[in-house]
Amino acid sequence: MSERTEGWGHVTNARNACYFRNDRSLCGRWLALGGPEWESNQALGTAPGKGTCKGCWTKRAKEEASLDRSAK
């Protein structure tokens, strides 16, 4: 069974959940040595809500939009 390397998670000192890829947050603020604690909800959502890093959400939304355009 492989371990998760990407998704929404948080580290102890962070107020908000960030999107991590290979233990680094997309916003660039956090490095999770040993990996973050993964969130149960991995959906992006329509807007960054309370408890979600706005920087990570914005970058992830751009990535998903780019993937949607290339799939068409």
Backbone torsions as a table, in degrees:
resi	resn	phi	psi	omega
1	MET	NA	127.5	-177.8
2	SER	-87.2	149.0	177.4
3	GLU	-84.6	149.7	178.5
4	ARG	-66.9	139.3	177.8
5	THR	-121.3	-3.6	-177.1
6	GLU	-149.7	142.0	175.7
7	GLY	145.7	-176.9	-179.9
8	TRP	-80.1	131.7	179.0
9	GLY	-160.2	-178.7	177.4
10	HIS	-144.5	158.7	175.0
11	VAL	-112.7	162.9	-172.3
12	THR	-53.3	-45.5	-173.8
13	ASN	-86.2	-5.9	-177.2
14	ALA	-84.2	140.5	176.3
15	ARG	-78.4	-33.8	-174.0
16	ASN	-118.1	157.9	173.8
17	ALA	-74.6	136.9	177.8
18	CYS	-115.7	164.1	174.7
19	TYR	-94.4	119.1	-176.8
20	PHE	-105.8	140.1	172.9
21	ARG	-134.1	118.0	-177.3
22	ASN	52.1	46.6	175.5
23	ASP	70.0	8.9	175.9
24	ARG	-117.6	138.5	178.1
25	SER	-78.4	148.3	179.2
26	LEU	-62.5	-31.5	-179.6
27	CYS	-72.5	-17.1	179.1
28	GLY	85.9	4.1	-177.4
29	ARG	-86.2	-23.7	-170.5
30	TRP	-129.9	143.6	170.1
31	LEU	-124.7	124.1	-176.7
32	ALA	-103.9	93.1	178.0
33	LEU	-67.9	122.6	-175.9
34	GLY	86.4	-0.3	177.8
35	GLY	94.2	149.7	177.4
36	PRO	-78.8	171.4	170.6
37	GLU	-84.1	116.5	-173.6
38	TRP	-74.9	140.8	177.0
39	GLU	-78.9	150.9	178.3
40	SER	-74.4	-32.3	178.4
41	ASN	-94.6	115.5	-178.3
42	GLN	-104.5	4.5	-179.7
43	ALA	-73.2	146.9	-179.5
44	LEU	-71.1	-42.4	-176.0
45	GLY	84.0	167.5	-175.7
46	THR	-84.6	-19.4	178.6
47	ALA	-158.1	153.5	178.4
48	PRO	-65.8	122.4	-178.9
49	GLY	-97.8	-177.6	177.2
50	LYS	-60.9	128.8	179.6
51	GLY	91.9	5.7	178.5
52	THR	-118.7	133.4	178.6
53	CYS	-66.7	121.7	-178.5
54	LYS	-65.6	-39.1	179.4
55	GLY	-62.4	-46.4	178.6
56	CYS	-65.4	-42.6	-178.6
57	TRP	-61.3	-44.2	-179.1
58	THR	-62.8	-46.4	179.8
59	LYS	-65.1	-40.4	-179.7
60	ARG	-68.1	-38.2	178.1
61	ALA	-62.5	-40.5	177.4
62	LYS	-64.4	-40.4	178.1
63	GLU	-63.0	-45.4	-179.5
64	GLU	-66.3	-37.1	177.7
65	ALA	-64.6	-39.7	178.3
66	SER	-65.0	-40.6	177.5
67	LEU	-64.5	-39.3	178.8
68	ASP	-64.2	-41.7	179.6
69	ARG	-66.2	-40.4	-178.3
70	SER	-73.0	-23.3	179.4
71	ALA	-76.6	-19.6	-177.5
72	LYS	-82.8	NA	NA
